[in-house]
């Protein structure tokens, strides 16, 4: 039930989709005499809100707060048992329709995994993720990535793939089972967690709640250090707000259902030296 609701709410907080549906509905109502005045007023409201979203960087503020929650650790000075990389990089539709492997949404996750896997060949590197949609499309991002890496001669012996997880919570649960099944002696040690910077607070909270000790390694930050009035790019403003709002709604839902250890997970406090 949680999985179904999470995907349904994901459509609702997609500002671009809602914006288009509302515009279409209001345009249709213009042609009806009884609703024409209401439709015109609605179009004015939607236009004003669109301009406000575009000019005032609310989306950038929401995303920047998430992206700066964790600092990237210095791996040369960090002890970790292995690496976990979350899926969300490959365009499933492009692969299913044309057989193309396209890294559209979060390519930094895969590129960072490749760099770390080659730099630390003695540490297990897990890539976790299947398909995050409601219907079964016969797609698994982990399987596709494994085949692509093999064909590209980029697959290393220390890479392992969890192919079934549909969301962040299942990423944590399923990869935990993989570790206990293959390296039980490493299960209680710290693992490096690689995902996008704006997704890291939710991911870190979920993994901690499941029982992992993780070292967050955020990648793919999209916002700048300076937040300023945006340019008149309506679609860009709507997309930015949708991205930031989606993560905050996800954080809240995961916290209310007990899937994260706190509402806005942050860096763990450092134990004082004795």
Buried (B, 14 or more C-beta within 10 A) or exposed (E): EEEEEBBEBBEEBBBEBBBEEBBEEBEEBBEEEEBEEEBEEBBEEBEEBBEEBBBBBBBBBBBBBBBBBBEEBEBEEEEBBBBBBBBBBBBBEEBBEEEEBBBEEBBBBBBBBBEBBEEBEEBBBBBBBBBBEEEEEEBBBBBBBBEBBEEEEBBEEBBBBBBBBBBBBBBBBBBBEBBEEEBEEBBEBBBBBBBBBBBBBBBBBBBBBBEBBBBBBBBBBBBEEEBEEBEEEBEBBBBBBBBBBBBBBBBBBBBEEEBBBEEBBEEEEEEEEE
